[in-house]
Amino acid sequence: MKKSDYGLYEWAIVGGGIHGTYLAYKLREAGVQSYVIIDPNSKLMSNWNRNTRNCGQTHLRSPDQHNLGENGESLLGYAISGRRLHEIQNLSGFERPTLGLFNDHCRDTIYRNKLEEAVLDATVKSIKPYQEGGHKRRPFVKIEVEDPYEGGCLFASNVILAMGQIGGTRWPSWAKSHTDSGFHHVFEKDFRIEDFYRLDKKIYVVGGGITAAQLAIKLAELRQSKFGRYPVIMISRNPLRVQELDARALWTRLDYIEHALWTRDINFREGLVRKERNEGTIPEHIHAALMERSRSHALELRVDEVTRFRIRDDGQKIMNFKIGEKEEEDFVVVLATGFNGPNGNKILKQLSRDFNLPLSGLGYPILDDDLEWIGDASYGRFYVSGELSSLTLGPLAGNIRGAQMSAQLIVDR
Ligand SMILES: Cc1cc2nc3c(=O)[nH]c(=O)nc-3n(C[C@H](O)[C@H](O)[C@H](O)COP(=O)(O)OP(=O)(O)OC[C@H]3O[C@@H](n4cnc5c(N)ncnc54)[C@H](O)[C@@H]3O)c2cc1C
């Protein structure tokens, strides 16, 4: 989209990930013609594509009903018509699509609905109240963006914030000051899994959840023939825990969410959502694959915790573990330790201040039951989708099912 297209829109979606893409599709399906998706990446779903590829994901954790098509049956229909039914597999009790099938189906939705034509490749810096004479009956906000050229602004009556995990990657304290000493995070933008296939160093993968497990399996597969025994060491703080989904299946149902969350106060919701999210867990089929690689010495599974890292005067790298100290010749550490929460995020703070929009103690927008962030109503309306809507949609808010539920609440009202 060109700069000349900056203008006034009925809907502006900030973020073109899984959530922004799906909401744009659903708005379009509902007949909305004036909408824009603002994202620094001109290709939709860039974060999803990078992160899933970098951690070696082969199948989705979620079942095939969670997809970006017209309804829960769409991905199955797409697989049947494309003779790709074998790409939906029963893995530890759930019908899970391959990443390739899921992605092709998403691309199909994007292509058929020309969604990428609505992308403005820019980063939203701030959103301000806007009052100019003559627009009293149709209030709107001013969205200030920075694009690759210089920056500018556009206007919208309704804004959907679908910015994903805005707190950045989570680095344990012992790793924070060592980004230049062979420390990497699998969700950093410059991480490329290919750089590690032939790397002639020992690799520690730190984390105990599905990302760490998939990453360790992928690296082990690709490195074992060249490096022999234990080319990868996965360090998990706790013994591995098996859970099939990111939260109990009840959290995929709006009637359950209404009953379990909407009647409770915000402090209670924060605690419940955190407790109900199966963080640091892996499905049974991935657990089995890990065990098999461990038995064949393709990777070492270690339950331990890095407590400190330092570089001695002679250049030797020293890692302290809870169970002992290790002096290592040469190694790299890949963190699979997730994301930080939104607390302190600049845009949320600015919106909260300028539009009098409430934030919870942990920095989450406090929304009404339609996912509207209600503050000063004399300007445009704000809606929130994705992980940031967790206090209203529950522990699966950031997932694909969360996008489906958001569309039900925001678009189908
Ligand atoms: C490796 C991995 C595997 C996963 N597997 C599954 C799964 O199998 N099933 C499932 O249901 N869920 C899964 N999830 C969870 C979830 O579905 C994904 O994290 C998904 O990408 C979330 O979508 P999103 O749109 O909220 O965020 P993102 O995909 O991160 O998109 C957010 C977008 O917002 C943009 N943005 C942010 N700030 C601004 C700004 N200021 N201005 C403009 N644009 C901005 C970003 O550039 C980005 O493109 C997985 C997550 C990960 C990390």
The ligand as an ORCA input file, in Angstrom:
! r2SCAN-3c Opt
* xyz 0 1
  C       6.178    -21.465     17.913
  C       4.726    -21.254     18.194
  C       3.801    -22.234     17.877
  C       2.447    -22.049     18.133
  N       1.568    -23.047     17.814
  C       0.257    -22.860     18.032
  C      -0.692    -23.869     17.674
  O      -0.330    -24.943     17.196
  N      -2.010    -23.618     17.887
  C      -2.458    -22.433     18.426
  O      -3.662    -22.257     18.580
  N      -1.572    -21.477     18.775
  C      -0.249    -21.654     18.604
  N       0.644    -20.663     18.973
  C       0.131    -19.444     19.656
  C      -0.417    -18.362     18.704
  O      -1.348    -18.894     17.792
  C       0.678    -17.654     17.937
  O       1.571    -17.062     18.834
  C       0.141    -16.565     16.995
  O       1.199    -16.130     16.170
  C      -0.458    -15.377     17.722
  O      -1.001    -14.504     16.770
  P      -1.053    -12.930     16.977
  O      -1.687    -12.363     15.753
  O      -1.666    -12.627     18.279
  O       0.464    -12.469     17.114
  P       1.614    -12.418     16.001
  O       1.497    -13.565     15.082
  O       2.870    -12.247     16.757
  O       1.294    -11.097     15.198
  C       1.350     -9.820     15.770
  C       1.689     -8.841     14.667
  O       1.561     -7.514     15.197
  C       2.567     -6.719     14.639
  N       2.770     -5.558     15.501
  C       3.126     -5.538     16.811
  N       3.232     -4.274     17.241
  C       2.923     -3.477     16.186
  C       2.870     -2.079     15.997
  N       3.137     -1.217     16.978
  N       2.531     -1.588     14.764
  C       2.235     -2.429     13.755
  N       2.278     -3.786     13.887
  C       2.617     -4.289     15.079
  C       3.774     -7.638     14.541
  O       4.679     -7.179     13.556
  C       3.117     -8.965     14.160
  O       3.118     -9.169     12.769
  C       1.995    -20.843     18.729
  C       2.934    -19.854     19.063
  C       4.279    -20.065     18.801
  C       5.255    -18.977     19.185
*
